[in-house]
Amino acid sequence: MALFDAKALLPLPSHAALREAFVGRNLKDVPAPAAILDTAVVHRNCLQMRKACEALQVGFRPHVKTHKTVEVAQLQVGDRTTDVKIIVSTVAEAEHLSDFLSTCRENRRSVNILYGVPLPPSRIGRLAHLGKKLGNESISVLVDNECQLQAARVFKDMAGFQLKVFVKVDTGYHRAGVVVGTEKFNRLVTDILDEESRGTMEFLGFYSHAGHSYGGDSALGAMELLIVELEGLEKAAAHALTARGHAPTRQKYLLSVGATPTATSIENMLERSAQAESPMGGEIAKLKTVIDRINATHAIEIHAGVYPFLDMQQLATQASPSALPANPKHDASGLSTADIALTIMAEVASMYESRDSPEALIAAGSLALGRDPCKSYDGWGIVSDWGMLTDNAEGRSGWQVGRISQEHGILTTDSQHRRHELAELKIGQRVRVWPNHACVAGAGFGWYLVVDSSLAEERRDEIVDVWVRCRGW
């Protein structure tokens, strides 16, 4: 039976045609809603993460699920490392990146894709087809149930080489994974060791995702969760090395940990450890001790996905230091809206001045902005002061998306910034909204219109490129 061809059934728009249509135009002259991406901010955020991992001598595996583009993936991996490791949430993302990854191999860079969902059997055919294109060592999967191993066995027959396997460990998020030390965990590890001894698959290591770190509200809390993840996977590796009835086939496992709040804890380590009396000094020292101890026997890999874009949810965690240099309007110790690369541009469709509080209607709703809440305020997006006359140093207009439906957004007074005078709006005006969750907000768009805030002020609204997102699963 022929394999499903995502590119044939879900064709992507031509990059050349999109560039012809948009590059050189002003944002105010293009159709809305539109997803606007600031390449200068993406570059800055990606560079900061790579530098932090290099400084601490830990590996890094970026997730592409937020952006789903070749261009941002290139910025995430950089051009200095010999190992190109990524995580995808859909096989379509891996297929979309396959030409770029083939080029990496041609340039003698090793390539490995981790399919980041506990393995559904139906995905094996496409993963094996991709593996043939990208070569040996190129495909890894997550498993948290012994029944998934049957599909993993089939991979070698189809691709001609072993599939690499991570055990997904639940370190507190309770979305997926097995708990270390339980009967299910012990049985799964033993079964994988059996398969490895027969040469059907390679046991690569253990993987944890601290999605519950999105609920935190401090850098210290995020760092504590990262320590929990690391120690949880350290314990998992110790169990694997002493599994009953098995002589260890290896002495070293790869321990992959992270989510953007916990991953950026390592940036805080570099930012704040230099401060003589940092209130996080004790936790920084503890994290360094844990990293050094694990690096002595295993290998650590950090993973994260939303960090190139950031969003209102990430600002609410207060977990990340800014990549911006300090200046009188910006506290470099914490994130601000200046660190958010993605905005959703929408058009004001109507005004309601006579309501109890002034309101406005934008022709963009949950399909353009997403419908994920943010714990720091009660709305669905914050309207920036782009194109408006305000004296707000934070870049806010005084408006937020207070209510939302499928294609409608109701702008209300920004609940966190009532002290600022509301910027004047008019019908037909374009506004730019910082979304709560960049991963979901981007999903309604086939491409990003790219601008560059590092250009001269008169060119900052000029579209300099168009980056195509992949579609489907």
C-alpha positions in Angstrom: 0.0 0.0 0.0 1.3 3.5 -0.9 2.3 5.7 2.0 0.3 8.7 2.8 1.9 11.7 1.1 1.3 14.8 3.2 2.8 17.1 0.6 0.5 15.8 -2.1 -2.7 15.9 0.0 -2.0 19.0 2.0 0.0 21.2 -0.5 1.8 24.2 0.9 1.7 27.6 -0.8 4.6 28.5 -3.0 7.3 30.5 -1.2 8.2 32.4 -4.3 4.5 33.4 -4.9 4.1 34.5 -1.4 7.3 36.6 -1.5 6.1 38.2 -4.8 2.7 39.1 -3.1 4.0 40.5 0.2 7.7 41.4 0.4 8.3 45.1 0.3 4.7 45.9 1.3 3.7 47.7 4.5 1.9 45.8 7.2 -1.0 48.3 7.0 -1.6 47.3 3.3 -2.0 43.5 3.7 -5.1 41.4 4.5 -5.9 40.8 8.1 -5.9 38.7 10.2 -2.3 38.0 9.7 0.5 36.4 11.7 3.4 38.8 12.1 6.8 37.6 13.1 9.7 39.8 14.1 12.9 38.1 12.8 15.2 40.2 15.1 13.4 38.9 18.2 13.5 35.3 17.0 17.2 35.5 16.3 17.8 37.0 19.7 15.8 34.4 21.6 17.3 31.4 19.7 20.9 32.7 20.2 20.4 33.1 24.0 19.2 29.5 24.4 22.0 28.1 22.3 24.6 30.1 24.2 23.2 28.9 27.6 23.4 25.2 26.6 26.9 25.6 25.2 28.1 27.4 28.4 26.7 24.6 30.7 27.9 21.8 28.4 24.5 20.2 27.9 22.9 19.2 24.7 20.0 20.9 23.1 17.1 19.5 21.1 14.7 22.3 19.9 11.0 21.5 19.4 9.5 22.8 16.1 5.8 22.4 17.0 5.4 26.2 17.7 6.6 27.6 14.4 6.5 24.6 12.0 8.9 26.3 9.6 12.3 25.6 8.0 13.6 29.1 8.7 13.1 29.0 12.5 14.4 25.5 12.7 17.6 26.7 11.1 17.9 29.4 13.7 17.2 27.0 16.5 19.9 24.5 15.6 22.4 27.2 14.5 25.3 26.4 12.2 28.1 25.7 14.7 27.0 22.3 16.1 27.8 19.0 14.3 24.7 17.3 15.8 21.3 18.5 14.5 18.6 17.1 16.9 15.0 18.2 16.8 11.6 17.2 18.2 8.4 17.2 16.1 4.9 16.8 17.3 3.6 15.6 13.9 5.2 13.5 11.1 4.2 16.3 8.8 6.7 18.7 10.6 9.5 16.2 10.0 8.6 15.8 6.3 8.5 19.6 5.9 12.0 19.8 7.3 13.4 16.8 5.5 15.1 18.7 2.6 16.9 21.0 5.2 17.9 18.0 7.2 19.2 16.2 4.1 21.4 19.3 3.5 22.7 19.1 7.0 23.8 15.5 6.4 25.4 16.5 3.1 27.4 19.0 5.2 28.5 16.1 7.5 26.2 17.0 10.4 24.5 14.1 12.1 20.7 14.3 12.1 18.2 12.9 14.5 14.4 13.6 14.7 12.4 12.6 17.8 8.7 12.1 17.2 7.5 13.6 20.4 4.2 11.7 21.0 4.2 8.1 22.5 4.3 6.1 19.3 1.0 5.5 17.5 1.5 2.4 15.3 0.1 4.1 12.2 3.1 6.5 12.1 5.8 3.8 11.6 5.5 3.6 7.8 6.1 7.3 7.2 8.8 7.5 9.9 10.6 4.6 8.2 10.3 6.3 4.7 11.7 9.5 6.2 14.5 7.4 7.8 15.5 6.0 4.5 15.9 9.5 3.2 17.9 10.9 6.1 20.0 7.8 6.8 20.9 5.6 9.8 20.6 7.1 13.3 18.0 9.6 12.1 14.7 8.6 13.8 13.8 8.4 17.5 10.5 7.8 19.2 8.9 7.9 22.7 7.3 4.9 24.3 5.4 4.6 27.6 3.7 1.2 27.0 5.1 -2.2 26.0 2.4 -2.5 23.3 4.1 0.3 21.4 7.2 -1.9 20.9 5.6 -4.0 18.2 5.5 -1.0 15.9 9.0 -0.2 16.9 10.1 -3.7 15.8 8.6 -3.2 12.4 10.7 -0.1 11.8 13.9 -2.0 11.3 12.4 -4.2 8.6 11.1 -1.1 6.7 14.0 1.3 7.2 16.9 -1.1 7.3 18.3 0.3 10.6 17.4 0.3 14.3 14.9 2.8 15.7 16.1 4.7 18.7 13.8 4.6 21.7 13.3 6.9 24.6 11.1 5.9 27.6 8.7 8.7 28.3 8.8 9.3 32.1 6.1 11.1 34.1 7.8 13.5 36.5 4.6 15.2 37.6 2.8 16.6 34.6 0.6 13.5 34.3 -0.1 13.9 30.6 1.9 11.0 29.3 4.7 8.7 30.6 5.4 6.0 33.1 6.3 6.5 36.8 9.8 5.3 37.7 9.8 2.3 40.0 6.3 1.1 39.2 5.7 -2.4 37.8 4.8 -0.9 34.4 8.0 1.0 34.3 10.1 -2.0 35.2 8.4 -4.3 32.7 8.8 -1.7 29.9 12.5 -1.2 30.6 13.1 -4.9 30.7 11.2 -5.4 27.4 13.2 -2.7 25.7 16.5 -4.2 27.0 15.4 -7.6 25.6 14.7 -6.0 22.2 18.1 -4.2 22.3 19.9 -7.4 23.0 18.2 -8.9 19.9 19.3 -6.0 17.8 15.8 -4.8 16.9 16.0 -1.3 18.5 18.4 0.9 20.4 17.5 2.1 23.9 18.6 5.7 23.8 17.5 7.0 27.2 14.7 8.8 29.1 12.5 11.8 28.3 10.4 14.1 30.5 8.3 17.1 29.7 7.5 19.6 32.5 4.4 21.0 31.0 3.1 21.9 34.5 5.9 24.5 34.6 3.5 26.8 32.7 1.6 27.1 35.9 4.6 28.6 37.7 5.2 32.2 38.5 8.9 32.5 39.3 12.4 31.7 38.0 13.1 29.9 41.2 10.0 27.6 40.8 11.0 26.7 37.3 14.5 25.9 38.4 13.1 23.6 41.1 11.0 21.7 38.6 14.0 21.3 36.3 15.9 19.7 39.3 12.9 17.4 39.8 13.0 16.4 36.1 16.7 15.7 36.1 16.7 13.7 39.3 13.7 11.7 38.2 15.4 10.7 35.0 18.7 10.0 36.8 16.7 7.6 39.0 15.2 6.0 35.8 18.6 5.5 34.3 19.8 3.8 37.5 16.9 1.4 37.3 17.7 0.5 33.7 21.4 -0.2 34.6 20.3 -2.6 37.3 17.3 -4.2 35.6 16.8 -7.7 36.9 18.2 -10.5 34.7 20.1 -8.1 32.4 23.7 -7.3 32.2 23.8 -3.6 31.2 24.4 -3.1 27.4 25.6 0.4 28.1 26.7 2.5 31.0 25.4 5.9 29.7 21.9 7.1 28.8 20.7 10.3 27.3 18.4 12.2 29.7 16.2 14.7 27.9 14.4 17.2 30.0 12.6 20.5 29.6 9.7 22.8 28.6 10.3 26.5 27.9 10.0 27.7 31.5 12.3 25.0 32.9 14.7 25.0 30.0 15.2 28.8 30.4 16.2 28.1 34.0 19.7 27.5 32.6 19.7 31.0 31.1 18.9 32.3 34.6 21.9 30.3 35.9 24.2 32.3 33.7 22.4 35.6 34.2 22.2 35.5 37.9 25.1 33.4 39.1 27.3 36.3 38.4 25.4 38.5 40.8 27.1 38.5 44.2 24.0 38.2 46.3 21.5 36.6 44.0 18.4 35.4 45.9 18.5 32.3 43.7 22.1 31.5 44.7 21.2 28.3 46.7 19.1 26.9 44.0 21.6 27.7 41.3 24.3 25.9 43.2 22.0 22.9 43.7 21.2 22.8 39.9 24.8 23.0 39.0 25.6 20.2 41.4 22.9 18.0 39.9 24.0 18.8 36.3 27.7 18.0 37.1 26.8 14.8 38.9 24.6 13.5 36.0 27.1 14.6 33.3 29.7 12.4 35.0 27.7 9.3 34.2 25.1 10.1 31.6 24.4 12.9 29.1 21.9 15.7 29.5 19.8 17.2 26.7 17.5 20.2 27.2 14.4 20.5 25.0 12.0 23.5 24.5 9.7 24.8 21.8 7.9 28.1 22.4 11.0 30.0 23.4 11.8 31.5 19.9 8.4 33.3 19.9 7.4 33.6 23.6 3.9 34.8 24.5 1.8 36.1 27.3 1.7 32.7 29.1 5.5 32.7 29.1 5.7 36.2 30.5 3.3 35.1 33.3 5.7 32.3 34.4 8.4 34.9 35.1 10.9 32.1 34.5 13.0 33.5 31.7 15.6 36.3 31.6 15.3 38.7 28.7 17.7 38.5 25.8 17.5 42.3 25.5 20.4 44.5 26.8 19.5 46.5 29.9 18.3 50.0 29.3 16.2 52.6 31.2 13.0 51.2 29.8 13.7 47.5 30.2 14.7 45.4 33.2 16.9 42.7 31.6 16.3 40.3 34.5 12.8 39.4 33.3 10.8 39.1 30.1 8.7 41.9 28.7 6.5 42.2 25.7 9.6 43.3 23.7 10.7 39.7 23.9 7.6 38.4 22.1 8.2 37.7 18.4 4.7 36.8 17.3 1.8 39.2 17.0 -1.6 38.7 15.4 -2.7 41.7 13.3 -6.4 42.3 13.1 -8.7 45.0 11.8 -11.1 47.1 13.9 -14.6 46.3 12.6 -16.8 48.4 14.9 -16.8 50.7 17.9 -19.1 50.7 21.0 -18.4 53.9 22.9 -21.8 54.0 24.7 -21.4 50.7 26.6 -20.6 50.8 30.3 -17.0 50.8 29.4 -15.8 51.6 25.8 -15.4 48.5 23.6 -14.4 47.7 20.1 -14.8 44.7 17.7 -12.0 43.2 15.8 -12.5 40.8 12.9 -10.4 38.0 14.5 -11.5 35.5 17.1 -10.5 32.1 18.5 -9.4 30.8 15.1 -6.9 33.6 14.8 -5.8 34.1 18.4 -6.4 30.7 20.0 -8.5 30.3 23.2 -5.9 29.4 25.8 -6.2 31.5 29.0 -3.3 33.3 30.7 -3.1 33.3 34.5 -1.8 36.9 34.8 -4.9 38.6 33.4 -8.5 37.7 32.3 -8.3 38.2 28.6 -7.3 36.4 25.3 -4.6 38.7 24.1 -3.1 42.2 24.8 -3.2 44.9 22.2 0.1 46.7 21.6 0.4 50.4 20.9 1.7 49.8 17.4 0.6 52.7 15.2 -0.9 54.6 18.1 0.0 57.7 20.0 0.6 56.6 23.6 3.1 57.4 26.4 3.1 53.9 27.7 6.7 52.7 28.0 5.5 49.1 28.1 4.1 49.3 24.6 0.5 48.6 25.6 -2.5 50.5 24.2 -4.7 50.1 27.2 -6.9 47.5 25.3 -7.1 43.8 25.6 -9.1 41.1 23.9 -11.7 40.7 26.7 -14.2 38.3 25.0 -13.8 36.1 22.1 -15.8 33.8 19.7 -14.9 32.1 16.4 -14.3 35.2 14.2 -15.0 38.0 16.6 -12.9 39.6 19.3 -14.2 42.2 21.7 -11.6 44.7 22.9 -12.1 45.9 26.4 -10.0 47.9 28.9 -6.7 46.2 29.7 -7.4 44.9 33.2 -3.8 45.1 34.3 -3.1 48.6 33.0 -6.1 50.7 33.8 -3.9 53.6 34.9 -3.0 54.2 31.2 -5.3 56.2 29.0 -7.0 54.1 26.3 -5.5 54.7 22.9 -8.0 56.0 20.4 -9.3 53.4 17.9 -11.2 53.8 14.7 -13.0 51.5 12.3 -10.6 50.1 9.7 -7.6 50.5 11.8 -5.1 47.6 12.1 -4.0 46.5 15.6 -1.4 44.0 16.7 -2.2 41.5 19.5 0.3 39.6 21.7 -1.4 36.2 22.0 -1.6 34.1 25.1 -0.2 30.9 23.5 1.9 31.3 20.4 1.7 27.6 19.4 -2.1 27.7 19.1 -2.3 31.3 17.7 -0.1 30.4 14.8 -2.1 27.3 13.9 -4.7 29.3 12.0 -2.2 30.6 9.5 -0.4 29.1 6.5 2.5 31.5 6.8 4.1 34.3 8.8 4.7 37.8 7.4 8.2 38.6 8.6 9.3 42.0 9.7 12.6 43.2 11.3 12.6 45.5 14.3 16.4 45.9 14.0 15.9 48.0 10.8 15.6 51.8 10.7 12.4 52.9 12.3 10.8 53.9 9.0 11.3 50.3 7.7 10.1 48.3 10.7 6.6 47.8 9.2 8.0 46.6 5.9 7.6 42.9 5.1 11.1 41.4 4.5 10.2 37.8 4.0 7.4 35.2 4.2 7.9 31.9 6.1 5.6 29.0 5.3 4.2 26.8 8.0 3.6 23.1 7.4 0.0 21.7 7.7 -1.6 18.5 8.8 -0.4 15.6 10.9 
